[in-house]
Amino acid sequence: MLSIIQSNLKDTFKSVAAAFFGVQSESTRKRDFSQGKLSQFILVGIICVLVFIATLVAIVSLVIPSTP
């Protein structure tokens, strides 16, 4: 049971990452719409967006030095 949940979550992360970069295949998209859970995609999507924003903030903070 745990391996099924981990596999589904892993597939969800892969699908969201592919969609995030615009390279998701048609067959994967169809599988997601037929087998995926909306709540998982929403949660993983929010997590990915937050990680993306945190990464951008970190990069900008390193490139542009703060003045005292």
C-alpha positions as CSV (number, residue, x, y, z in Angstrom):
1,M,0.0,0.0,0.0
2,L,2.8,2.4,0.9
3,S,4.7,1.7,-2.3
4,I,1.5,2.5,-4.3
5,I,1.1,5.8,-2.6
6,Q,4.8,6.7,-3.0
7,S,4.6,5.7,-6.7
8,N,1.5,7.8,-7.3
9,L,3.1,10.8,-5.5
10,K,6.3,10.3,-7.5
11,D,4.3,10.2,-10.7
12,T,2.4,13.3,-9.7
13,F,5.6,15.2,-9.0
14,K,7.0,14.1,-12.4
15,S,3.8,15.1,-14.2
16,V,3.7,18.5,-12.4
17,A,7.3,19.2,-13.2
18,A,6.8,18.2,-16.9
19,A,3.8,20.5,-17.1
20,F,5.6,23.3,-15.3
21,F,8.3,23.3,-18.0
22,G,5.8,22.6,-20.8
23,V,7.2,19.2,-21.9
24,Q,4.5,16.8,-20.8
25,S,3.5,14.2,-23.3
26,E,-0.1,13.7,-24.5
27,S,-0.2,10.1,-23.1
28,T,0.9,11.3,-19.7
29,R,-1.6,14.1,-19.7
30,K,-4.4,11.6,-20.6
31,R,-3.3,9.2,-17.8
32,D,-3.2,12.1,-15.3
33,F,-6.7,13.2,-16.1
34,S,-8.1,9.6,-16.0
35,Q,-6.2,8.3,-12.9
36,G,-4.8,11.2,-11.0
37,K,-6.4,12.8,-8.0
38,L,-7.1,16.5,-8.2
39,S,-6.0,17.2,-4.6
40,Q,-2.6,15.6,-5.2
41,F,-2.0,17.8,-8.2
42,I,-3.1,20.9,-6.4
43,L,-0.8,20.2,-3.4
44,V,2.2,19.2,-5.5
45,G,1.6,22.3,-7.8
46,I,1.6,24.6,-4.8
47,I,4.7,23.0,-3.4
48,C,6.5,23.3,-6.7
49,V,5.5,27.0,-7.1
50,L,6.7,27.8,-3.6
51,V,10.1,26.0,-4.2
52,F,10.4,28.0,-7.5
53,I,9.7,31.3,-5.8
54,A,12.1,30.5,-2.9
55,T,14.8,29.6,-5.5
56,L,14.3,32.9,-7.3
57,V,14.5,34.9,-4.1
58,A,17.7,33.1,-3.1
59,I,19.3,33.7,-6.4
60,V,18.4,37.4,-6.4
61,S,19.6,37.7,-2.9
62,L,23.0,36.3,-3.8
63,V,23.4,38.3,-7.0
64,I,22.2,41.7,-5.6
65,P,24.0,42.4,-2.3
66,S,22.0,44.0,0.4
67,T,23.1,47.4,1.6
68,P,23.3,48.1,5.4
